[in-house]
Amino acid sequence: MINLEILKKLETELKLRGFSQNTIKTYVLSNKLFLEWIKKQPEQVTEQDVKDYLSHLMSDNGVLASSIALKKAALKFLFDETLKKGIVNLKTPKIAKHVPVVLTKDEVKRLIDSAGSYKSRVMIQFLYSSGLRLSELVKLKVDDLEMKEKIGWVRGGKGGKDRIFLLSEALIKELEKYMLTLDLNEKYLFPGKNGYISSRNVQKIVGFAARRAGIKKNVHPHMLRHCFATHLLEAGVDIRKIQELLGHSNLQTTQIYTSVSKEELKKVRSPLDSL
């Protein structure tokens, strides 16, 4: 029988630390599955139990390294952070870092031009123009925009942080027209059945536009965030400014875009040319 009180205590601790709702759900579920598998009370769990479980997932279930790392983090939070047992010390496989696939500027233009409706067109422009995460875009409120200042605000983004994002002049012109189509008391910029449009709907909108544009790459909303960062880097924008605009807490996360940007590499002069 699983100790539900322990899982409740874990959930409370995660909330107090400011973790997102998605992370809380994932951590609680991961620990619930572990306790169901090990058939022990949390106080009886040993370091070897944790090793056996993760080994079982890797060998028998073929779970990806990224999923193993997430499950380890969840177990570590319960047993080391919450229960202070200090038993989750094992090393797990390194997560392979894949260079993001991005669209060329021409492909982005074709994608925007192939949007199925005016609202869809504005959404695609917004994703590319701002570098917002999909979860941030759908919950964006009309009051989060300061169009005279050419900025907007992500409220309570990843890690519970507020941050500024840019509003391009071209997007502001589109927004001024688009917002005339909204009800006067509309709260969300992109309304939907549940108050705001669903993430799944935006994914469908972007996928549909990509097919109409004849783009063969697997285009999804997050790719436009990659395009935003890569194209800024190619334009010579300092990587630390890009880090701030993306809301990355670690510069290393942003530095993956240096691997994508061919234009920046072309600007580097060989030392032979300066002899």
N, C-alpha and C positions, 0 to 999 in steps of 0.2 A: 504493500500500500504506500503510495507516494505521499510524502509529507507536504501537503498543500500550504501549510503555514510557512515553510521554508521558501517556497516559490513566491508567496505573497511578500515575504520579507525581501527577497531578491528584487521583485518589481518595485517595491517602495524605495529601495536603495538606488536603483537605476533612475527613477523619477527625480529623486533628490539631487542626483549628480547631473541632471539636465540632459539625459540621453533622449534621442528621438523616439517617437512611438513605435516606429518600425524596428529599431534596435532593441527596444524593451520586449516586443513580441518575439523577436528572434532569439534573444538570450533566454527568456523564460521557456520557450518551446525546446530549445537545445538542451537545457538542463532537465526538463521533464522527460525527454526521450532517453537521456543518459540514465536517469534514475529508474526508469521503467526497464531498461536493459540490464543494469547492474543488480537490481532487486536488493538494494541495501538502503538503509537510512543514511542521510548525508554525513552524520557524525562518524559512520563506520567506513566511509569511502577512503581508500588509500591511493597513493601515487600510482601504484601498479594497476589499480582498477581503471584509472584515467588512461594510462598507456594502452591497456588491453582494449579499451573501447575505441580509441582513435585508430589503433592498429587494425581492429575489426572493420572499421569504416573504410580504411584505405585499401585493405587487401580483399575483403569479401564484397564490398559494395562499390568499389571503384570511385569513391568520392573525390572530387577535385581538390587540389592543394589549397585553393582559396576557401573552399567550404570547410576543410579541416582547420585552417587557421581561424576561421570564424567560430567554429565549435570550441576550439581550444580557448579562445578569448572569452566565450560565454562561461565555460567551466571555471576558468581562472577567476572570473569576477565573482562567481558564487563561492567557490571553495577558498580562494585566497583573499579576496577583497571583503566579502560579506561574512564568511565564517572563520576567517583568519587561520586556515589550516596550513597554507603554504605548501600545497602538494602538486600544483600544476606547473612544473618546471621543465618539462620535456621540450626538445626542439622538434619543430615540424618542418616539412619540406618548404623550401622557398617558393614564393608565388612567382610564376613566370610573368614578366612584364611585357605586355604586347604594345607595340607602337600603334596608337589609334589611327584608323583609316579616316581620311578627311576628303571633303569635296574641293574641287578647284573653285575659283571665284566664278568662272563661267557656269559650272554646275549649280552653284548656289543660286545664281540669277535664273537659270532654267527652272530650278525647283520652285522658286517664288512665283515665277510666271505661270507655273502649271498648277497652282493651288485651285481647289475646286470651288471656292467661294471667297468673297472679300474678307470675311472673318478669318478664314483659313490662311489667306495670304498675309494678313497682319500678324497672325500667330507665328508663322514661319519666319517672317521678318524680325519679329521680336526675339525669338530664340537665337537667331544668328547675330542680331545687333547687340544683344545684351550679354550673351554667354550664360544665361540663367539655366539652372537645372530644371527639368520638366516639372518636378514637384513644386518648385518655386514659382514657375510661370502660372500653373493652374490656380494657385491660391492668391495670385496677385490681385490686390484691391485697387479700385480707381483712386482712392486717397493715397496710395503708395507712390503715385507719380507726381513729380514736381517739374512740369514741362517747361516752365519759364527758366528754371535752373538747368534744364536738360539732364536731369538725373531721376532715378527712382530708388526705392528702398525695398530690400528683401527683409521682411520682419521675421525674426526667429528662424533663420535658415539653419543649415547643417551646424550642429554644435550649439544651437540656440542663439546664434549671433545675428545681429542686424548688420547689413552692409549696403553700400551704395552700388548702383550699377548705372551705366551710361545710357542715355537716350539720344540716339542719333537724330540729326536734323531731318533726315529723310523719313525716319520712323515717326517723329513728332507730327509731321504733315499728314501721314496716314492715320495716326491716332486721333487727330483732331476731327477727321472725317468719320472714322469708325465710331468714336464715342457719341456721335450724333444719333447713331442707330440704337444706343442703349436706353433703357428706361431711366428717367430722371433720378430715381432713388436706387439704381443698381449698385450693389456693393462690390461685386467682383468684375474685373475687367473682361474676363471671358466666362460669362455665366453658363450654367448647365443645369441639369435636373436636380442635382444635389447642392445647388447654390453656385458651385463653380464647375467648369467642364472637367470631365474625368481624364486621367492620364491616358487611358486606353483610347479615348476618342482622338486625342492629339497624335498618338502613335499612328492611328489609322489615317489621319489627315496627311501627315508627313509621308507615310508609305504610299498613299494614293498619288500624291503630287510627284513623288520620285518615279513611279511607274509611268505617269503621263509624260514626264520629262525625258523618259528613256534612259534614266540613270541605272546602270547595272549594279552599282554598289548597294550593300545592305544599309539603306538610309533609315535612320531613326532620330528622334528628337535630340538625344545626347550627342549625336554626331555634329549637330550645329554648334554645340558648346565647344567641341574640339576644333571646329572650323574657326570660330571666333578667336580662340587663343592662338591657333597656328597663323592665321592671317594677320593678327596684330603683331606677332613676333616677326613675321616676314616684312612688316612695314617698319620695323626698327623700334617698336615699343619695348621699354625695359621690362625684363621678365618679372621683376618684383612688383611692378604696377599690374601686370597681368595676373600675378598671384593674388593680389588684393581684390581685383575685379571678379576673379573666379571664386573667391572665398576659401582658398586653400590655406590651411594652417601651416603646412610644411612646404617649403620651396621645392623640395625634391619631387613632390607630386606634380608641380607645374613644369619642372625641367624635362618631363617626358616629351613636351612639345618641341624641344630643341632637336629631338631625333626626327621629327616630322618635317621641320622647316628646311627645305632645300635652298630656298632663297637666301637664308642667313649664311649657309655654308658657302654659297657662291660669292658672298661679300668678303670672305677671308682671303687675304693675299698670301701667297706662298712666300716664305722667307727669302727664296732665291730672287724674287722681284725687288727686294729692298737692299740687295748687296750693292 
